[in-house]
Amino acid sequence: MKKLTLLFTLHLVAFFAFSQEIKETTFKSQIKEVTVFLTGAQVFESSSGQVSAGESFILIKGLSPYLDEKSIQVKGTGDFIIQAVNKRLDYLSEQKNGEKLQALQDSIDVIQRNRNIQLARLDVLKEKTSLLNANKDLGGTQSGSSLTALKQAMDFYDSELMKIKAEELKIQANIQQEKNEEIKLASQVVAMQASTNESTSEIRIRVKAERAGSASFEINYLVANAGWYPKYDVRVKNVSSPLALTYKAEVFQNTGVDWKDVKLRFSNGNPTQGGQIPDLEKWELNFARLTTFNPRTQTFGTVSGRITSAADGNPLPGASVVVTGTSIGTVTDMEGNYSLTLPSGANQISAHFIGYVSRDALVNSSKVNISLLEDGAALDEVVVVGYGAKQKRASGAEIRREESNLYLAAPAPMLQTTVVENQTTVEIEVAEPYSIKSNGERTLVDLKDYQLDASYRYAVVPKLDNDAFLIAEIADWSKYSLLQGESNLYFEDGFVGRSILDGSSLQDTLQISMGRDRSIVIQREKNDEFSKKRTIGSNITENREYKITVKNNKSQAVTIDVEDQIPVSVNSDITVEALTLSGGNLDAQTGKVTWTITLPPGAQKELIFQYEVKYPKREKVLLD
């Protein structure tokens, strides 16, 4: 046993002696480029310095603690060989707070010191009040001199006590005001710190050189807690003008490292998604009574709410909220509030924040608040990863397309950008250097301005909504590399609402809803005189008639698509027959009836449609 212990000790001493012989040199590095994905970002850094003869470690310090070790790529230039690349967490080097973060903390300290002084003053005023109360025995004599003294004493007591109460109220108001300010500052500090973990990452590059000399390294890696969401401003002056589209990126990053004067690229890729093609499982068909159907979930046009910590209820500024399965998302403000426009059929959102467990939530109302639990899992130390040459940004031929002819001049020049089509992704490069701090705040970057030829029409579904919606249609839209995202709508120089620009549509023509136009008046009425119910033999026959009135109050002619419906029978004992449709087109499969009408200024048109339903008199159907 002693021999084994001695042998182990000798090996351990030899190991440490060998380790101590390898020199460590710290190289300064600088972030040059960042490719921001929908989730995550790829950071490109450069570093240079002098390497020693023999074997040595080159240390690249101060990197994000959320660096993905499997994504590290290192390319070296110089007379040396890269033997290995390691990544580990550096717990000894604390992340330095930026000037803004330190200023916020200093402001909080000043508020807390001032509050202590004011609380001490309240204690003094309390003692002063007690002293007055202890000496307010004014006597009970009725002599004239005593009454004069009594009045003087009462005036003195009243004056002093009012001064004390007034000062107390002023101090309490100041304390409450400063407390509110402290909460805001503390929330901002939480967002800027992004994590309670004070460690940073470092990359250790083991090299071997025949002789001392200069060396430079190009390093890139994937980092979490960053991303961007597509946003759009859609402006239409009138239905005779082109559509002005501003493509924006709402970018955020909580990586722990500021991006200072870096070249930005925004990619529609998502490296966090699996790259494996799914398997199609067997579809087992059974009787309906043995089949379970999920009830249809009600959908909402918008959803808003607050993201908070489940531990203390405090807001989580800088939290990411995404519509599940889409590129539509946003970041919470300093009070933890968010607001999103939902695409058709969307019924679930997901909330994420550093140091907390992500949570999905069903959108079962227009207001959804989410509380997140703290994540107890600590960052594990990483031992070793692979290395290799700098990864190509494009697989296959890289296609560059300059779109200067589509650029829309603005009073203040935008950032110049270039669209780069890779084999599987599309990137938008920002020509000018850009800076984004690691504080979780939303930063809007204007990417492109387009003037697009569009055709316009109005659409209305009076059974559901009496307002007419302006629809802009853009042909050959796929060349603009648009993603699904929220859009702010401006019509005739006024903000008219928000909508979804569905860049993932498979249609040849992109349709953009420009919101409601209340200059077109629509009314849908049921004709009760025609809508009768009668029994004929063993069947019941019911008739329905509806009148749709459309009036154009605009100063120009408009084209309007009107859509309504008649029921579709799914039972052989129920028959539905369309009677009068006023020239409308009936889709027998869906029951939808559509009319396309053109109205001159001030004109009005009536559309009447009728249908008849027959069914057994022992049954009931719901027609209203």
Sequence and secondary structure as in RCSB ss.txt:
>XXXX:A:sequence
MKKLTLLFTLHLVAFFAFSQEIKETTFKSQIKEVTVFLTGAQVFESSSGQVSAGESFILIKGLSPYLDEKSIQVK
GTGDFIIQAVNKRLDYLSEQKNGEKLQALQDSIDVIQRNRNIQLARLDVLKEKTSLLNANKDLGGTQSGSSLTAL
KQAMDFYDSELMKIKAEELKIQANIQQEKNEEIKLASQVVAMQASTNESTSEIRIRVKAERAGSASFEINYLVAN
AGWYPKYDVRVKNVSSPLALTYKAEVFQNTGVDWKDVKLRFSNGNPTQGGQIPDLEKWELNFARLTTFNPRTQTF
GTVSGRITSAADGNPLPGASVVVTGTSIGTVTDMEGNYSLTLPSGANQISAHFIGYVSRDALVNSSKVNISLLED
GAALDEVVVVGYGAKQKRASGAEIRREESNLYLAAPAPMLQTTVVENQTTVEIEVAEPYSIKSNGERTLVDLKDY
QLDASYRYAVVPKLDNDAFLIAEIADWSKYSLLQGESNLYFEDGFVGRSILDGSSLQDTLQISMGRDRSIVIQRE
KNDEFSKKRTIGSNITENREYKITVKNNKSQAVTIDVEDQIPVSVNSDITVEALTLSGGNLDAQTGKVTWTITLP
PGAQKELIFQYEVKYPKREKVLLD
>XXXX:A:secstr
 HHHHHHHHHHHHHHHHHHHHSEEEEE EEEEEEEE SS EEEEEEEEEEE SEEEEEEEEEE TTEEEEEEEEE
EESSSEEEEEEEEEESSS     HHHHHHHHHHHHHHHHHHHHHHHHHHHHHHHHHHHHT        HHHHHHH
HHHHHHHHHHHHHHHHHHHHHHHHHHHHHHHHHHHHHHHHHHH  S   EEEEEEEEEESS EEEEEEEEEEESS
EEEEEEEEEEES TTS EEEEEEEEEEE SSS EEEEEEEEES  TTS  S           GGG          
SEEEEEEEETTT  B TT EEEETTSS EEE  TTSEEEEE  TT  EEEEE TTB  EEEE  SSB  EEE B 
         B   S   SSSS  EEE  GGG    SS    EEEEE SS EEEEESS EEE SS   EEEEEEEE
EE  EEEEEEETTTEEEEEEEEEEESGGGG   SEEEEEEETTEEEEEEEE TT  SSEEEEEEEEETTEEEEEE
E TTT  EEEETTEEEEEEEEEEEEEE SSS EEEEEEEE     STT EEEE   TT EE TTT EEEEEEEE 
TT EEEEEEEEEEEEETTS     
